[in-house]
Amino acid sequence: MPTSRALLVALGLLAGTALAAAGPPAAAPPDTLARTPSPADSTRPGVAHGWRLHELAPIAGDDAHPLAEPSGVLSDAFGVVWVSDGSLHKLRRWRADGVPLDETGALGSEPTQFRRPGALARLGALGVAVLDVENQRVSTYDHNLRLLSIAIDLTASDLQASVGTVRPLSIASDRGGALYVVDAERDRILVFDYAGAFQRELGGYGGRSGGFSGLTGVAVTARGRIQWLEAGGRLITSVWSPPLAAGSSELWVSVAVDAIGRVAIAAERSGEVHVLSPDGAPIARLTGLASPRAVAFADDGTLLVAETGAARVRRWTLEPERTD
C-alpha cells in the first residue's frame, strides 16, 4: 500500500487552464542541451549553474534480437535494461553495457503473450510490471523474465462494475508495490494494491484541484502542465510545464522520476525530453529525438529514452557543470 509520504507526479493539463503549445523545434542534433542556469548562481563561484547530458552507447536491436517499436523502458535493481516492443509484442532485456540477454512474448492473448505492450514499472527489488495495452491487463515478471501473474485484468466484470470501461495508457508503482494505472478514457488514475485489488481512483476530468484534461503519464517519487499529488490524491503543487507540441494524447507524453526527485518528460510528437529539478525548475532539454515514447531513470541516475522512430534506447548521464 502507498504510504502517506509517497508522491505521484502526474502529467496532464488542469482542465480549464491554458497550455502554451509549441510546434516541433528547428532541426538540431539529438544531443542538443538547453541549460537553464539560476541567475543567482551566475555570481557564485564554484557552484553548478548548468547541467550536461553525456550520451552513452545506445541499446538497439540486431538480426538476432530485432527491436521495432520500443514503447516502455526501465532499468531494474541489477542494472538490466527492460524494453517492451509494441510492434513485435515482446518484452526484451539487455545488460547495462548493451549486450542482449533474452526475450519473451508473442502476439496473442494467452498469459505469456502480448498485444502492444507499453509502459513498464518496477515492483520491489525483483519484479517488473508490464502494461499489456490491447489485452487491457497488467502482467508481472520476476528478475529472471518468468511470468508471475496477471496482476490486474481491466476487463474483469467485477472491476468494470466498480470503475467502468478503462483505456489504459501508462502505469507506475511505488515502493510498497501499489500500481497506478492511467485511464485515458476518463482522465483519472486507478490505484491497485500489491495484490492487484482495486483501491480507489484519483483525478478525473475537471477544473478542480487534482483534475486533468489529457492525462498521459504518471510516476511515483518517495520524496516528495505537471502536478505533484499525495498518495491520497490531494494536490501538492502544479508547476512549469514544458512547451509540448499540440496533439492527441495518443502520441505519448511519458514521465519518470529519479531517486532524488528529478523529473524527466518525453514528448513523442515534438521529439523532446525535458528534465526538471525536484522543485519543478527546468534544468536540461534534449531535442531532435526520433519519437521518444518512454523515459526512465536507472538507479545510478542514467536517463533512458526509448525512441520508437529509430528503434533504439538511448542513454545519458546527467552531470552538473561547475565553475571555479
Protein Blocks (a to p, Z undefined) as FASTA:
>chain_A
ZZfkbccddddddehiacddddddddddfkbccddddfklmmmghiacbdcddddddddd
dfklccfbdcbdcddfkopacdddfklopacdddfkopafbdeddedjbfkbcehiabdd
dehjlbccdddfknopaddddfkopafbdfbackbmklmmmnopaddfbdcddfkopacd
ddfklopaddddfkopafbdeeiedjbehiaehiabdcddfklccddddfkopafbdcdd
ddddeddfklccdddddfkopacdddfknopacdddfkopafbdcehiahiabdcddfko
pacdddfklopaddddddddddZZ
